[in-house]
Amino acid sequence: EAANTKVNSFARIRQLELSEEEAAAALSRDALLGRVSEMMLARREEATRNLISSLLAGQLETLILGAFSAWKDAKAIRVQELAANAATDEAREVAKLRREAESLHAELAAAASCPSCGNIYMADAVFCRHCGQKRQQADSETLQ
């Protein structure tokens, strides 16, 4: 019986050793699976970050292009407005100068023209240089 107990004890020790080896192998396998899971999770996170980065970059590029396009359109509109304002200002100035010239021409024609032929007298003329008509008395008085 003592020999039997000794054999049983050795069998039991062997079972425990096998159980420990199996447990160690299971732990090693679990640790390996844990590391593989961690690596896969890290790769997924990196892929997700890359995807989000490229999506955000695309959206940012679209936003920037839209902003530049809007700025360019606004600038073109502003240039057109400035050109229209400048043209309007120039047209007003031309009209004003034309009115002044017509007014001066009318004054000059009325005040210093020969009643016979319509020729404009020279400033110091006593006679019309075109037809020889003597300058009127009122015109002569304005010369003095």
Salt bridges, closest charged atoms under 4 A:
GLU17 OE1 - ARG14 NH1 3.54
GLU81 OE1 - ARG78 NH1 3.63
ASP89 OD1 - ARG92 NH1 3.50
